[in-house]
Amino acid sequence: MKFYSNPARTLWDDISRRPRMSRDDLFPQVRSILDAVKREGDEALIRLTGELDGVALSSVVCREKEFEDAAGSVSPQLKRDIRLAIENVRAFHQAQKEEIRVVETQKGVRCWREARAIEKVGLYVPGGTAPLFSSVVMLAVPAVLAGCSEIVLCSPPQKDGTLHPAILWTAREIGVTTVCKIGGAQAIAAMAYGTASVPAVYKILGPGNQYVTAAKLLVSTEEVAIDMPAGPSEVLVIANGKADPEFIASDLLSQAEHGTDSQVLLVTDDPRLPERVHAEIRRQLPPLGRAEIAEAALENSKLLVMKNLDECMEFSNHYAPEHLILHTENADKLSKKVVNAGSVFLGEYTPESAGDYASGTNHTLPTAAFARNYSGVSLDSYLKKVTFQAISPKGLSLIGPAIEHMAAAEGLDAHKMAVAKRLNKIGKR
């Protein structure tokens, strides 16, 4: 981990840089995959899965027997745990439903918005190095709540050509029936363009590696909407001298173990804390099942000492982390200064792991500083808002003359005529 003491603001951009491939190298590779799937459909999906993942598939869609086998392979305890997560995520997202509010902008002029579900959505669940069945919960629960009529889920297969049982069981438990054993850029292409086996969708949601993120960005320019550019995971912890180094180290490692391209940062006003946390990291790291992955990620990670907590927060807003942990006594007060973050965790007993699994908030969040202009996945991610208006004769008489004058000023005669004819009929000329 790199250490910085009171870095000048001119260095903040360099410190905030994430580890990622150059788009000049990445996008051409991904474009070739997208084009192959667009041309060859299922044949390309099976071929690319063999070439890129080393997995031989005969079919890309999970059959009923695979769901049945999965149900028998997931332990009763894990099923109970996943149901708890589903319940909490459903409760949090259910509360996001909005009432219809009619606004009368002038007497007789009523305007309002109504939510409509996006009919067809595709969910991408990462699974290259870990079976993220928790992402099934985060993506599928709000999709079902929103009322999406077709939900397609794609996730990379295991070496034996199956999906992890917990992914299949969770998908079926929530109500997703179309599940495909494909990952990477080819899965995004399949959902964007459609194949004989994979239905095309109108929006694709879900996190992934750099190839998945690049594929989502490319298809969003031509065929389908996306939720956000959600790539490799990251966390930034703000802590003071009273923070527990053991807790902080575990929070940093919990994100570092996601992947070698993850990034974790500790930002503090106590010059003694980084050394204590670093020592704790070295103690906690070796027993981890994904220690090698976490250690590689730590090479991209930073320890920063700032003048005070206010400057810590300024740097955090500049960095715009996916996850922000405020490990300070007055975390509630400090949280009022948060401007750019995907999801915020307040206090020493609120680990980021809670948001990843079962607190109820969504863990599909903007990364790579996109928290400056994107929100995480929510119920709204699966809805579009349609505006309505209804105007009475009285209402048209009040706003009609202004519409006529503005239309004439723009040289749009038919616009003016559409109002004038109605005003003539109601005798308001």
N, C-alpha and C positions, 0 to 999 in steps of 0.2 A: 504494500500500500504506500502511496506517495504522501508525504507530509508537507503541509504548507503552514507557515506562521505569519498571520496578518498579511495575506497576499494583497498586492495592489489591485485596485479595481480593473486596471488595464489587463490583468491576468485572468479575470473571471471567465471570459469567453473560452480561453484555452483550458482552464480547469473544468469547465462545464461540458467539454466535448465528450461525446459518448464513443465507445469502441464500435465501429461499424465499417463495413466495406464501402468503397467508393461506388456511388451510383453509376459511374461510367463503366465499372466492371459488372455490377450487379444487374442493372436493368436489361442489358442485351441477353444475358443468360436466362433471365426470367421471361423475357419476351419470346424467346425460342420455345420455351415450354408452353406458354399460353397459345402460341400459334399452332403447335403440334396438336394440342387438345382440341382446338377449334376445328382443325382439319380432320383429325382421325377419331375423335370421340373416345369411346371406351377402349379401343385398341391402343391409343396413346397412353391412357391412364394405366393400363396393365403393363405396357412396355416400360413406361417411366418409373413405375413403382418397383419393377425389377432392377432397372438400371441405377436408380438413385437410392432406393431403400434396401435393395437386396432381398426383396420379398416377391415370391411368385404367387400371383393371384389368378384364379379362374373367373371370379366375379367380383365386382367392386361393391356390391350392395349386400348388406348383412341379411341373412335369411332367418326365418322364424326359429329354426332349431338353434341358431347361434344365440338368440335372446333367451331361449329356454335353458340352454347350457349355462349361460352367464348367471341366470337367476340362482342356479344351484351352486355356483362357485363363490358367490359373495357371502361372507359370514353374516349371521344375524346381527352381530354387534355393529358391523360397518353399515348394514342396511338401516339400523336405527339412527346411527350418526348422520347418515346422508339425509334421512327423512327430517331430522332436526334442522339441518342446514336448509333444506327445501322449505320447511315451514317458516323459518326466519327470513329467508330471502323473499318468499312470497308475501309475507306481512309487510316488509319494508317497501316492496314495489307496488303492492296493492294500494298503499297510502299515497302513491304518486298520482293516482287518477284524479282528474280535475273536473269540477262541475262546469256545465255550460253556462256562460255568463253573457246575457244579451245586453248590449250597450245601445241606448238611443242617442245617437250623436246629434240629431235634431228631432224635433217632434215629428213623428211619422217616418223616421229613418232608423231602422233597427239593423244592427250588425252583430255577428257572433262567429265563434269558431267551434267546430265539432271535431273530435278525434276519430280517425278511421285507421284500422290496423293495416299495415303493409301486408298484402296478401301472401307473398312468397318470400321467405327469408332463409338464408343459409348460415349455419353456425359452424365455425371452425374451432375445433378443440385440439390443442397441441398434444402430442404424445410421443415425440421423438425420443426423449430421454426419460420421461416420467409420464405415467397415465393420469392426466389431469381431469379426472372425473368431476372435480369441483367446478371446472369451467363449464361442464354440462349444466350444472345447477344454475350458475350465474347467467348463462345465455338462454337456456330453454325456459326457465320459469317465467321471466318477463315476456318471452315470446308467446307462451300459452296464455298468460294473463291478458295480453294485448288483444288476443283473438286472431292471430295470424293463421290463415287457413291452410298453409302448406309450410312445413318446417323441415329443412334438410340439414342433417348433421354430418360433417366429414371429420375424420381423425386418422392419423397415420396407423397402419397395421403393425402388429408385433411381428417378429421374425417368422412365426408359424402361419402368418396370413390371417390372424384373427385380431379382433379388438380386445382390449383389456375388459374382463367381465364387469368391473365396476362402471366403466363407461357405458356399456350396453344396458346394464340393469338400471342405471340412473336415467338414461334417456327414456327407457320404457316406463319407468316409474312416473316421470313427469308428463309423458304423453307424446314423445317424439317417436315416430314409427319408421321414417326413412333415414337410415344410418348407413354411411358409406365408408369403406376401408381404404381411404386415400388421404394423403397428406401433402404438405408442401405447396408449391406454386401450382402443381397440377390439380389439387383439390379446389383451389380458388378458381382456376380456369373452368373446371367442370361445373361449378355452381353458377359462374357468370354466363357461360355460353350454353350449358346444357349438353347432355349426351343421351344416348339411347337409354342409359340406366339412371343417370343423375338429372333430376329436373332443374331447369334454369330458374333462378330466383331474382328478385328485384333488389335485394340488399344483402350484403355479407357482413357478418359480425364475428368478432373473436380475435384473440391475440395469436401471435406466432413469431417465428424467427424472421431474420432479415429477408429471406426469400418470400415468405408468406406476406410480409408487409409490403414488399416491392410489388408483388402480384396484385394485392388489393389496390395499391395506388394506381397501377397501370389499367386494371379493368374499370376503375372508377371514372376513367376518362372516356369510356366508350359504351359500356353496356349496363353497369349496375352501380348502385350506391354502396358506400361502406360506412362503418361506424366511426372509425378513426384510424390513424396509423399507429396501431398498437404493436410494438416490437419487444425486444429483450427487456427483462424486468429490471427495476431499479428502486432503491430506497435511499432517503436522506434522513438522518437522525440529528435533531438539534437537542443538545444536552448541556447541562451546567455541571459544576463540580460535585453536586450532591447526587448525581445520577448513579445508578448501579452499573458498573462496567460489565458485570456478568450478563445482565439483561441486554445491554446495548450490543455486546458481541453476538449474542444469540439472534438478535434482530438483523444484524448485518449479515450473518452467515445464512439466515433463512432466505434471503434474497440472492446471495452469492451462489447458493446451490441450485438455483433455477437453470443457469447455463453459463458457459464460459464467457459469453458476451454480456452478462449482467454487470451492473455497476452499483456499488454501495458507497455512501459517504457519511462520515461523522463530522458535524460542524459544532464547535463548542467555544465557550469563552474561557475555559479553564485549561491552561497550558499543560497541566499534569494528566488530564483525562486521556488524551490519545495514547500515551504509553501504557496506561493501565488497561485500556480497551484492547490495544494490540496484543498485550500479553495474554489477555483472556481469550482472544481469538485463537492464538497459537495453542492454547490449552484445549479449547472446545473443538477445534478443527479435526484432529486425527481420527477420532472415533466415528465421524460422520460417514454414512454410506456413499455420499457423493462428495467426499473430501477433495478429490482431484479436480472436479468441476468447480467447486467453491474456491479452491486455491488459485485456479486459473483466473476466475472472475476477480479475485482480490488484487491481481496485478493491475487491473483497470480502475482500482478504487482509491479513495482519497480520505485523508484525515486533515481537517482544517481547524486552526485556532484563529478566532476573530476577537476584536476588541471587546465586544459585549453582545448580548442576546439580540439586540436590535439589528446589529450588523449581520449576525447569523441568519436572521430572518430575511434581510435584504438579499443575502447571497442565495438563500433557498428560493426566493421569488425569481431571482435571475436564472437559477438552474431549472426551476419548474419540474420538480420530481413527480414521478408516478405515485410513489408513496412517501408521505412525510410523517415522521414520528416526532412529537414534541415531548421529550423526556425531561420535563422541568416541573418545578413545584406549581407555578401558576400557568399551566398549559392552556386553560380556558382563556385567560387574558391574552396570552401570546398568540393564540389562534385567530384573534381578530385582525392580526396583521398579515394573515395568509392571503395572498393574491393568486399565486399560480401553484397548484398542486392537484393531482388526480384524486387522492383520498388522504385524509388527515387522521392521525391516531393520537389521542390526547392522554398523557399521563403514563406512569411507569407500568401500570397494569393493563395497558391496551396494546398488546403486540400486533404487529402487522399481520401475523398468521390468522388472527381472528377475522379480519376482513377477507382474507383469502378463502376462508372456509364457512364460517357459520354465524357471524354476528348479524348478517342480514344485508349489509351493503354489497355492492357489486365489485368484483375484483378485476373486471375488464376495463382498463384505464389507459389514458394517453401516456406515452413514454417519449423519450428523446426530445424533451422540452415542448411537446405538443400540448402539455397542460396549460400553456399560455393561451391557447385558443380552442381547445376541445374539452368536453366533459366526458366522464366515464359512461359506460352503458347504463341505461335506466329504462323504465317503461317507455319513456318518450322515444327511445331509439327504435322502437318497433311501431311507432305511430306516425302518421302525418296529420297535420291540422288543415282542415278544409274550412274556408271562410264562407259565410252566408250573409246575405242582406235582403231585406224586404222593405220596400218603400211605398208608402201610401200616397194618394194624390196630394194630400196636404204636405207630406214630406218632400215630394218632387217640386212642389211650388216654392218651397223654401230654398232648395239647393240648385234647382234647375237653371235659373239665370246665370249663376256662377259657372256651372258646367258649360253652358253655351258660350260664355265669354272666353273661358280658358281654351275650349276646343277651337274657337275661331282664331285665337292668338297663336295656336300651334298649327293652324292651317288644316285642321281635320274636319272638313265640312260635314261628313256623314255622322260623326260623333255629335255635332251640334244639332243636326237634323233629327237624330233619334230622340233627343230631349224635346226639341221644339214641337214635334208632332204630338207628343203626349201633353205638353202644356196647352197646345191649341185645343185638344179634345176636352180638357177639363176647364177650359175657359180662363186660363191664367196668362193670356198674352197681353 
